[in-house]
Amino acid sequence: MTDDAHTMRSGSLTAIIKVQGAEMCSLKDGGALSSSATPLLVPIVERLANDEMRHPGRTYQMTRLMATYAIDDRGLDLSLTVINTVGETLPVSVGGHPAFKWPKLYRKAARH
């Protein structure tokens, strides 16, 4: 673990999670890289200016997400919880943008 990222391991699986934004920046199974740059997207699929949301004329700071990662020999789990600290209903959507590296499989075209 470094000051800006946490490393989690179980068996051959290793994940590196950034402290800032709880973004998974690496997932490896043995020596093979499975993922890179996996940002969490809250409250919409884009960053808001100054991390603020305007809703019916009021401005809200977007500090409402808790991300929990757990790793074991079967895989990596991510649990996301949105915490509403203002006591009124506000719109929100939660998503991820995983980037997995798949092996390229090439097939030669059959000639008849």
Helices and strands as residue ranges (DSSP letters): E 5-10, E 13-18, G 20-22, E 24-29, E 32-38, E 40-41, G 49-51, E 52-55, E 58-61, E 65-72, E 75-82, E 95-96
